[in-house]
Amino acid sequence: PLGGPPPAEVRRRLRLVASAACGGAAGGAGGGGGAGGTVAVLDVGCGDGAALPYLCEAGADAARYAGLDLSSRMLRAARASHPGVRFEQGSFLTAAAAAPPAQYDAVLFNGALQFFGDQR
């Protein structure tokens, strides 16, 4: 990740978020666990991909993961840290219209929802 590994508290929180995303989608705490996961994840606002290792640890399948972000700088960092993993530039609303999120078991908005306008 950009600037090195996250601090211990951030790692703890990322593990909790990943466990909730993958455990809920896989029907049990921790999902498939470790390598060879089965959970498909759309990571909206993926940034530098910092959540990916924690998602995979919790049961996500890196081959069925898609990171989505508006920042080309963050996506360059994500691609450098996680070669071969799918990272795309764009907005969630545009991406959802093109390919509905139904193809994913979990849609993660870790640190992204505050950037969406009020839809009331």
Phi and psi restraints in degrees (value plus and minus 20) as a CYANA .aco file:
   2 LEU   PHI     -75.9   -35.9
   2 LEU   PSI     104.5   144.5
   3 GLY   PHI      59.9    99.9
   3 GLY   PSI      -5.5    34.5
   4 GLY   PHI      73.3   113.3
   4 GLY   PSI    -196.5  -156.5
   5 PRO   PHI     -86.6   -46.6
   5 PRO   PSI     128.4   168.4
   6 PRO   PHI     -89.8   -49.8
   6 PRO   PSI     136.5   176.5
   7 PRO   PHI     -81.5   -41.5
   7 PRO   PSI     141.5   181.5
   8 ALA   PHI     -73.1   -33.1
   8 ALA   PSI     -63.8   -23.8
   9 GLU   PHI     -85.8   -45.8
   9 GLU   PSI     -58.0   -18.0
  10 VAL   PHI     -86.9   -46.9
  10 VAL   PSI     -61.7   -21.7
  11 ARG   PHI     -81.1   -41.1
  11 ARG   PSI     -61.2   -21.2
  12 ARG   PHI     -81.5   -41.5
  12 ARG   PSI     -64.6   -24.6
  13 ARG   PHI     -88.1   -48.1
  13 ARG   PSI     -58.6   -18.6
  14 LEU   PHI     -83.7   -43.7
  14 LEU   PSI     -57.7   -17.7
  15 ARG   PHI     -84.1   -44.1
  15 ARG   PSI     -60.6   -20.6
  16 LEU   PHI     -84.6   -44.6
  16 LEU   PSI     -65.0   -25.0
  17 VAL   PHI     -83.6   -43.6
  17 VAL   PSI     -65.6   -25.6
  18 ALA   PHI     -83.3   -43.3
  18 ALA   PSI     -61.8   -21.8
  19 SER   PHI     -83.3   -43.3
  19 SER   PSI     -62.4   -22.4
  20 ALA   PHI     -84.9   -44.9
  20 ALA   PSI     -63.5   -23.5
  21 ALA   PHI     -85.8   -45.8
  21 ALA   PSI     -67.3   -27.3
  22 CYS   PHI    -103.8   -63.8
  22 CYS   PSI     -56.4   -16.4
  23 GLY   PHI     -85.9   -45.9
  23 GLY   PSI     -61.9   -21.9
  24 GLY   PHI     -86.9   -46.9
  24 GLY   PSI     -59.5   -19.5
  25 ALA   PHI     -93.5   -53.5
  25 ALA   PSI     -52.1   -12.1
  26 ALA   PHI    -110.1   -70.1
  26 ALA   PSI     -24.5    15.5
  27 GLY   PHI      66.0   106.0
  27 GLY   PSI      -5.4    34.6
  28 GLY   PHI    -190.8  -150.8
  28 GLY   PSI     137.0   177.0
  29 ALA   PHI     -78.9   -38.9
  29 ALA   PSI     111.5   151.5
  30 GLY   PHI      65.3   105.3
  30 GLY   PSI     -26.0    14.0
  31 GLY   PHI      38.6    78.6
  31 GLY   PSI    -161.9  -121.9
  32 GLY   PHI     -95.5   -55.5
  32 GLY   PSI     -40.9    -0.9
  33 GLY   PHI      51.1    91.1
  33 GLY   PSI     105.5   145.5
  34 GLY   PHI      44.0    84.0
  34 GLY   PSI    -179.8  -139.8
  35 ALA   PHI     -83.6   -43.6
  35 ALA   PSI     130.2   170.2
  36 GLY   PHI      59.9    99.9
  36 GLY   PSI       5.2    45.2
  37 GLY   PHI     -82.1   -42.1
  37 GLY   PSI     147.7   187.7
  38 THR   PHI    -142.9  -102.9
  38 THR   PSI     -26.1    13.9
  39 VAL   PHI    -103.1   -63.1
  39 VAL   PSI     107.9   147.9
  40 ALA   PHI    -109.7   -69.7
  40 ALA   PSI     106.4   146.4
  41 VAL   PHI    -146.1  -106.1
  41 VAL   PSI     113.4   153.4
  42 LEU   PHI    -123.7   -83.7
  42 LEU   PSI      97.0   137.0
  43 ASP   PHI    -124.4   -84.4
  43 ASP   PSI      77.3   117.3
  44 VAL   PHI    -102.3   -62.3
  44 VAL   PSI     106.7   146.7
  45 GLY   PHI      54.4    94.4
  45 GLY   PSI      22.5    62.5
  46 CYS   PHI     -85.8   -45.8
  46 CYS   PSI     -39.4     0.6
  47 GLY   PHI      38.3    78.3
  47 GLY   PSI    -149.3  -109.3
  48 ASP   PHI    -107.2   -67.2
  48 ASP   PSI      -8.8    31.2
  49 GLY   PHI      61.6   101.6
  49 GLY   PSI      -2.8    37.2
  50 ALA   PHI     -78.8   -38.8
  50 ALA   PSI     -49.7    -9.7
  51 ALA   PHI     -98.2   -58.2
  51 ALA   PSI     -39.8     0.2
  52 LEU   PHI     -75.7   -35.7
  52 LEU   PSI     -68.5   -28.5
  53 PRO   PHI     -80.2   -40.2
  53 PRO   PSI     -55.4   -15.4
  54 TYR   PHI     -92.6   -52.6
  54 TYR   PSI     -57.0   -17.0
  55 LEU   PHI     -84.1   -44.1
  55 LEU   PSI     -64.2   -24.2
  56 CYS   PHI     -84.6   -44.6
  56 CYS   PSI     -59.6   -19.6
  57 GLU   PHI     -80.4   -40.4
  57 GLU   PSI     -52.9   -12.9
  58 ALA   PHI    -110.0   -70.0
  58 ALA   PSI     -23.3    16.7
  59 GLY   PHI     104.0   144.0
  59 GLY   PSI     -17.4    22.6
  60 ALA   PHI     -95.0   -55.0
  60 ALA   PSI     129.8   169.8
  61 ASP   PHI    -119.5   -79.5
  61 ASP   PSI      94.8   134.8
  62 ALA   PHI     -78.3   -38.3
  62 ALA   PSI     -49.5    -9.5
  63 ALA   PHI     -93.4   -53.4
  63 ALA   PSI     -38.0     2.0
  64 ARG   PHI    -133.2   -93.2
  64 ARG   PSI       1.5    41.5
  65 TYR   PHI    -121.1   -81.1
  65 TYR   PSI     122.2   162.2
  66 ALA   PHI    -155.4  -115.4
  66 ALA   PSI     104.0   144.0
  67 GLY   PHI    -117.6   -77.6
  67 GLY   PSI     116.2   156.2
  68 LEU   PHI    -149.4  -109.4
  68 LEU   PSI     109.1   149.1
  69 ASP   PHI    -173.2  -133.2
  69 ASP   PSI     136.6   176.6
  70 LEU   PHI    -105.5   -65.5
  70 LEU   PSI     -43.9    -3.9
  71 SER   PHI    -107.7   -67.7
  71 SER   PSI      96.9   136.9
  72 SER   PHI     -86.4   -46.4
  72 SER   PSI     -52.8   -12.8
  73 ARG   PHI     -82.8   -42.8
  73 ARG   PSI     -66.3   -26.3
  74 MET   PHI     -87.0   -47.0
  74 MET   PSI     -58.1   -18.1
  75 LEU   PHI     -86.8   -46.8
  75 LEU   PSI     -56.0   -16.0
  76 ARG   PHI     -81.0   -41.0
  76 ARG   PSI     -62.9   -22.9
  77 ALA   PHI     -85.3   -45.3
  77 ALA   PSI     -60.7   -20.7
  78 ALA   PHI     -83.1   -43.1
  78 ALA   PSI     -65.7   -25.7
  79 ARG   PHI     -85.2   -45.2
  79 ARG   PSI     -55.6   -15.6
  80 ALA   PHI     -88.8   -48.8
  80 ALA   PSI     -58.1   -18.1
  81 SER   PHI     -98.9   -58.9
  81 SER   PSI     -46.6    -6.6
  82 HIS   PHI    -154.9  -114.9
  82 HIS   PSI      49.0    89.0
  83 PRO   PHI     -79.9   -39.9
  83 PRO   PSI     121.5   161.5
  84 GLY   PHI      65.3   105.3
  84 GLY   PSI     -24.8    15.2
  85 VAL   PHI    -115.5   -75.5
  85 VAL   PSI     126.4   166.4
  86 ARG   PHI     -99.2   -59.2
  86 ARG   PSI      97.1   137.1
  87 PHE   PHI    -149.7  -109.7
  87 PHE   PSI     110.8   150.8
  88 GLU   PHI    -148.9  -108.9
  88 GLU   PSI     127.6   167.6
  89 GLN   PHI    -114.4   -74.4
  89 GLN   PSI     111.6   151.6
  90 GLY   PHI     138.1   178.1
  90 GLY   PSI     156.3   196.3
  91 SER   PHI    -115.0   -75.0
  91 SER   PSI     132.2   172.2
  92 PHE   PHI     -81.3   -41.3
  92 PHE   PSI     -63.7   -23.7
  93 LEU   PHI     -83.2   -43.2
  93 LEU   PSI     -59.2   -19.2
  94 THR   PHI     -88.7   -48.7
  94 THR   PSI     -64.9   -24.9
  95 ALA   PHI     -84.2   -44.2
  95 ALA   PSI     -60.5   -20.5
  96 ALA   PHI     -85.5   -45.5
  96 ALA   PSI     -54.3   -14.3
  97 ALA   PHI     -90.0   -50.0
  97 ALA   PSI     -55.3   -15.3
  98 ALA   PHI     -98.4   -58.4
  98 ALA   PSI     -61.4   -21.4
  99 ALA   PHI    -160.6  -120.6
  99 ALA   PSI      77.9   117.9
 100 PRO   PHI     -72.4   -32.4
 100 PRO   PSI     120.5   160.5
 101 PRO   PHI     -82.5   -42.5
 101 PRO   PSI     -22.4    17.6
 102 ALA   PHI     -81.2   -41.2
 102 ALA   PSI     -39.6     0.4
 103 GLN   PHI     -95.2   -55.2
 103 GLN   PSI     -23.8    16.2
 104 TYR   PHI    -130.5   -90.5
 104 TYR   PSI     128.9   168.9
 105 ASP   PHI    -100.9   -60.9
 105 ASP   PSI     -48.6    -8.6
 106 ALA   PHI    -164.3  -124.3
 106 ALA   PSI     120.6   160.6
 107 VAL   PHI    -137.9   -97.9
 107 VAL   PSI      98.0   138.0
 108 LEU   PHI    -122.2   -82.2
 108 LEU   PSI     109.7   149.7
 109 PHE   PHI    -138.9   -98.9
 109 PHE   PSI      26.3    66.3
 110 ASN   PHI     -87.2   -47.2
 110 ASN   PSI      89.9   129.9
 111 GLY   PHI      52.6    92.6
 111 GLY   PSI       4.7    44.7
 112 ALA   PHI    -141.9  -101.9
 112 ALA   PSI     -48.3    -8.3
 113 LEU   PHI     -80.9   -40.9
 113 LEU   PSI     -49.5    -9.5
 114 GLN   PHI     -85.9   -45.9
 114 GLN   PSI     -33.3     6.7
 115 PHE   PHI    -112.8   -72.8
 115 PHE   PSI     -24.5    15.5
 116 PHE   PHI    -109.2   -69.2
 116 PHE   PSI     118.9   158.9
 117 GLY   PHI     -88.0   -48.0
 117 GLY   PSI     136.8   176.8
 118 ASP   PHI     -85.2   -45.2
 118 ASP   PSI     103.9   143.9
 119 GLN   PHI    -117.0   -77.0
 119 GLN   PSI      -5.5    34.5
